[in-house]
Amino acid sequence: MGIIKTITAATVALGLAGAAASAEELKFANFLAGGHPYTAGTFQPFADMVAEKSGGDVTVRLYNGGELGAGPVEQYSRALDGVADLAVSLPGYTASTFPVTLLAELPGVLDEATGTQTIWDNIDLFKSEYRRVQLVALWSSAKNYLFSRDTAVRSLDDVKGLKIRVPSRSTGLMVEAWGATPVSMPVSDIYNAMQTGVIDAALIDGTGVNAFKLGEVAKYLTVGIESTNSPFFIVMNRDAFRALSDEDQQAVLEAGKEASLLGQQTQLTVAEKGIASFAEMEGHEVITPEGDALAAFNAASESIVPTVIADVAAEGVDAQAVVDALKGE
């Protein structure tokens, strides 16, 4: 009897070990540093939710700081090609692939506080752009504001002629409408470009203060103007997703939707703190245009919306209907 119990116990132990060994571990490519607020506030909770919702069948391992390949622009391709199972990036970095998604970044289209929920209420509008991968998460960000090295930007007259970093084509159009020159570059290049004078200013949300140390190279921060936001996504390699069971696929998708809402909240919170800390730095100033100066900024920003709608419509998309849906019209 003792021998039988021993054999049974060993069999159970081996079975549990086999179940643990069969758990699918997904590689998550994160170009941001392990200490970035998104990592602790969004990506690790996403990994934890996948494990919980799948009952341990699927786990997610974060590879932070570009460990699976540096460069935020290349992250979509890393998921597409299977270098990573999951990757986070911004559709603005590969704008030609995501013209419909980027309608959500236009000035005045989404409310900053509720934009992500609006996106998910209309998620079917965007899914066709992700047919080569699996869309897992998608969220809107805090508004992009203007960090400037030496120029206090209080009006459109102050911004004319400046070289300004932009994260996307639409933001570049907005900068041109302001009378400045857009310079496209990933977020990781802003610090050096501003420090060396390659650019005079940069458009990024308030997280840039602490996450990317922009307070060290910029003296002024202009806020309160109508501007673009910069949506983020998490995508998954299509074959890796299809290899999961139906239940595990659902676990990943549920975790992704919840992570989307976490992503927006993480960024809004950190952006607000960043703006506050910038204002406290010696020799720094946070500027909020008012009156005619604000109206001129906002009119110039919003003037690009019909242009972008027309460009996307030329590709056979009812872009106006997408914008109306996002605006609740």
Secondary structure, 3 states (H helix, E strand, C coil): CHHHHHHHHHHHHHHHHHHHHCCEEEEEECCCCCCCHHHHHHHHHHHHHHHHHCCCCEEEEEECCCCCCCCHHHHHHHHHHCCCCEEEECHHHHHHHCCCHHHHHCCCCCCCCCHHHHHHHCHHHCHHHHCCEEEEEEECCCECEEEECCCCCCCHHHHCCCEEEECCHHHHHHHHHHCCEEEECCHHHHHHHHHCCCCCEEEECCCHHHHCCHHHCCCEEECCCCCCECCEEEEEEHHHHHCCCHHHHHHHHHHHHHHHHHHHHHHHHHHHHHHHHHHHCCCCEEECCCHHHHHHHHHHHHCHHHHHHHHHHCCCCCHHHHHHHHCCC
